[in-house]
Structure formats: C-alpha cells, structure tokens
Amino acid sequence: MSLLKERARTKVLPSPVTGQEIVLVGVIAVLWAALAVSTPAFLTAGSIQPLLVATAPVALVGVGMTIVIITGGIDVSVGAAIMVCSVITAKVLVNADVNLGAAVLISVLSGAALGLVNGVLIAYGRVHAIIITFGTANLFMWLGLQIFGSGTVNGIPATLAFFGRGQEGRTLGVPHAFLVTILITAAAWWWLRHTAGGRHFFAIGGDTQAARLAGVRVQRRVLLAYVITGVLVGLASCFVIAQGTSTLDQSVGSGKELAVIAAVVIGGTSIMGGRGSVLGTLLGALLVQTVSSGVTQLGWRSQLSDLFVGIFIIVAVGADLLRARARRSR
Amino acid sequence: MTADTLEKPTRKRERTDLTRLFLTQRIPLLAVLIVIVVVTFFINDAGGYLTAPYDFDYMSASLISAVPLAMLGLAEMLVILSGRGGIDLSVGAIVSLAGMIFGFAYGEWGWPLWLAIIATAGFGALLGAVNGFLVSYIGFPALIATLATFYAYKSIAIVINNQQPISTEPIQQLFSLSKSVELPIIGQYIPDVPLGIFTFLLPTVVAVWLLLARTAYGRRLYAIGTNDVAARWAGLPVRDTRFKAYVYAGLISGLVAVVTVAQFASARPDAGVSGNGMALPAITIAVLGGVAITGGIGRVAGVVLATLLIVWLNAGILLAFVGNEGSQYQLLALGAVLVFAALLNGLTNRKYGGAQ
C-alpha cells in the first residue's frame, strides 16, 4: 500500500530538472570555458563577481515573471515598475535617514502596490494580461517621472551597499545580491513543485476552466502571481540602486521587461502557460549576462550582445519546440 | 429574456440600445470620444488655459505624428488579426534597420529616391518574412519570435554603421516630405496638411482596406484569425496566410522607416527603439481601435480613428502643460485610455458576446 502511494507520488511530480535546464548548464559551461581560454581575465573573481551581481535583478524579477507566465499571463510593466520603486526608494534614502531594512521594506511595499494594481485589473477585469500591462506600463512610467520631478536623484547614500558591487556587498566572495536571488529561486522552486498552492499556478495555465472546476480559486491565484512579481520588482530595485552610482537617472529600468522575458523563455518556460521552471529562468538570466559580459571582454561592440540574445532565444525555444514535437509523436 | 425585453417601456429600451451601440460598436464610440477631446480643448483654448492656440491649423499640423503611428497600427492589426497570439514586437527595430538601409541606399550610394523607397520597403518585407517564417512555418509563439528578432534587428541596426546616424545632403533635403502643403482648389479654405498624409498614410490605409475588405486574402486572414482549425479543415492555406500577414507588417514598417528618416532628416540607428520604442504605441493604437488581441476581429476605420484620438489628445496635452510635464501626461493619457479600452472590451465580451 505504502509502495503504491510512493509510486503515485513520484508519478505525479515532474522530474526535478527538465531537459532545458541541463542544456543551459551545458551551454553556460561551454561559454565560460571558451571565454576563459580566449580572455584569461574572465575566470577571475574580479570578473565573475560583477557578472553575478548584474544577473541578480533580472533573475529575481524573472522568478515572478515565471510564475505569471506559468498562469498563462505576462507582465510587460516590470521595467516601468522598477523605475517607480527605485525612484521612491532613492528619494526616501536621500531625504530621510532610514536604515537598510526600512529602505528594502519601502521598495518592496511600493512594488507590491504596483503588482496589486496589475493583478486586480487582470484577475477581475478578465482582460488579456498583455494589454492591461502595456497600459499600466505607461501609467507607472508617468508616476515614476512625476516623482523624479525634473532630472536625476543625486547624492544617494550608500545604505544599500549591502547588495552592491563593493566589498560590503560580499560574504566569502559571494555577492549578497546573488545569494538572495539563489535563496528566493530555491524557495520558489520548492513552493511551485511541492505545495498544492504553488501547483495551482500550473493548473491555471494548463486549463483555467478545469482548474476552476477542480476548486482552484483562479482569480485570487492570478492576483497573487502579479503581487509576487511586484514584491520581487521592489527587491530587485534595491539591487539596481545598490549597483549604480550615487545618482539615479530617468532611464532606470527601461527595456528591463524584455530582458526578463528573454531570460524566462530561454529558461524553457512556455509562453502559453502551464509549464516552466524558476531554475531555468535563473540559468537563462545567467546566460544572457554571460553573453553581454563576454562580448565586452572580447573587445567586440557591446550592442552585438543583443544579437546573440536574439539568437539564443530562437535556439532555446526552437529546441524546446522540437522536444515537444518528439514528446507528442512518442 | 424575450418576454423581459417586450415588457420594457420603449424609452428605456432606446437608452439600452444606445448603450449597447457604444459598447459593441467601437467606431461610433471613438468618434464620440474624438469630438469630446476636441471640444474640451477648444473650450480650454477659449478660456485661455493653453500655452498656444488649439485650432484647426494646429490640429492639422499635429497630424504629422499620425503618419507613423497609424501605419504601424495597421501593421500590428494585420498581424494580430492572424490569430494564435499574433503580435509583432519587432516593428520598431525593423523601422530602425530598414531606415539605415534607406540611409545607405539614398544617402550614400546615391540611388534614385523611388528605387531607394522600394528597396527599403522590400527589405522591411524581408525582415517581416523572417518573423512570419518562424511563427507560421516553425511554430514559434509570435511574442517570442518577434522578441528575438527585435533584439537581433536592433543590434544589427546599431552596429551596421558604427552607431553613427547617416545625414548626408540628400537625406537632409528629404525633410521637405514632412512639410505642410496647401491642397489644390479647396486648399485656401482648409488648413495646410502635412505632405506625408498623402504620400504615405492615405495610400497605406486604402491598400490595407482593399486588402482586407475586397480580396480573398482578407477573407482568409479573418478566417484563420477566428478559428484556424476550422480554416484548415475548410482547405485554406493557413500557414501561407499567416506568413504573409507578417510580411505585410514588415513592408509597412519599411515604409514607416522612410517617413521617419524624412522626419528626422537623418537615418538614426535607434529611430524605432529609443525610449519606449514604436511597437508599444502601435499595439496600443490597434487595441484601442477595436482589434481583438485573440485575432479575427478588427477594422481599418477603427485603427484610423484611434490614431486621430490619440494624436489630437497628445497635441492638446502638450499645450496644456509647460515643458516636460506635457510629454509625461501623454504617458498617463495613453495608459489610462488603453486600460479603459481593455476593460471595456472585457465588459462587452461578458455582456454582449464581443465587440465588432
């Protein structure tokens, strides 16, 4: 009896890693090896640490975006949301003497509020997520620019250096920002895979109607997915401020939504919903950052990295399509 | 339900009919909104709240920004109509890259203007064909395929001329294309109209309308967008039809590239992707114009009216606020209008089973 139960459980759970993740690990390993051979400076702490720090915000927002895309939605407003959260936090840091915890809390709460706006409109307005978030992206951008006033926020104190590039930002050589990202990704991986609440997201993305009939509170779950994304946007904004100089300008967060979506789809999450993994997203973000850092270190034009990102998206999703075709024909 | 309707007093039914008309028919709704916007700004103007007069001359001159917006809106409409999540995020990047090609052909190699325009449009169509091939024949989700090509085209456009814009003598003279002209015969009674309206926008609008309303291809496009399984069983060439929608979108983007180069008097490598890019406003215009994101529903007139609404709204906002504030409030207006339109679509879907 217990054996039967055991077997049933193993059958229900998908395998811990998908083919896409193994392929990504392989690709990243090959890239790192190639870069190590061609530029000796690549495999040093001075080069890897900035790479990991720069990966953190994209991967962190990517965790939320993965959950959103698993439910069959999408959030193209995260770039604008990063701008709003970072400008609010930066202004608070400049004008009030707050400590690290309070600054993070303020950023996370602003992110959650923005996520709530998206979530309520999408879950209860029952409109396609891409349209609503295109709209809210404009609204958030207006809000952010209003808070900016005119020009930049100057003289941001180093309160957030704990997440930064400097010496205070590392423990045993590992950047805190990347460590936090790893922990949150691991927690999200466990939650999505091993709890009923997390697996409801897959059910909604697979078939909303069936999920509803099976007793999933679809609207609340969808709302939650966008709020989680908002919270992670808030945390990522702290990383963004910490990585920058003491000046924040209006271009912060611009274009980030596409970078995040690129990381998610390279990581093997299906844009149709119902399938995906936060682990893949972390690897996808790492791959994208490796490419752009590699292109710079090889002395090529930095804009060429976008071309490679495009090619990686095509190859990664193309490989996934081929595997899906093979699965079907089996 | 029928008995219920019969018992209602006539006047109430008339009112619900009117509500229903505005909710289900996007074109009357847009027309009313345009009138509201224009009248509001005229009143503000008369009250002296604006920094410059908002009159017919100003409205006509502001139409110059309607040219790229409406053309790309129509391009997005063709792609969205084709269904199965059709969308094109790469139109802005195509505008940048095709614009650079136009810069080379006309500005550096000295090709005749007509040949350069045809080459640019053809090159845009080629870039669109890459999207169409990936989406239609390989089976990529449109969002992903066009995200990838957005990155690729954007990167190539910047690298191709070492980040430098091309603004040689012939390109600078093209600026005359975006000047306003007086129309023959009736010209003295109405304000001057930007030349781009006649040379680029109107031909595109007419061509897209003819394509959708008067050709077998248009019927097929609506058919595959509504239900591509049914279309396949009806023997329609589904893949070919969807492929061509992306090719046409690329072709229109190539023409927009020429307009943009003329407007800036320079072929800029980031013309279509700087700031918010051109894809977002184009998708906004299409959705506001009543194009259903699920495909199969959408009309040329809706897109054109949506463009007029946004352009005249934006033009008024620029006068109502001083300096940077104006362009910021344009974001607010665009976002609010889009969310409103989307929620309205959701409401109509639930109450009346869809808009037209």
Interface residues (C-beta under 8 A of the other chain):
Chain A: I74 L121 G125 R126 V127 H128 I130 I131 I132 F134 G135 T136 A137 N138 L139 F140 M141 W142 L145 Q146 S150 S254 L258 I261 A262 V265 I271 M272 R301 Q303 L304 S305 D306 L307 V309 G310 I311 I313 I314 V317 G318 L321
Chain B: G85 I87 L89 L134 I138 G139 F140 P141 L143 I144 A145 L147 A148 T149 F150 Y151 A152 K154 S155 I156 I158 V159 Q163 G275 N276 L280 I283 T284 V287 I293 T294 G323 N324 Q328 Y329 L331 L332 L334 G335 A336 V337 L338 V339 A342 L343 N345 G346 N349 R350
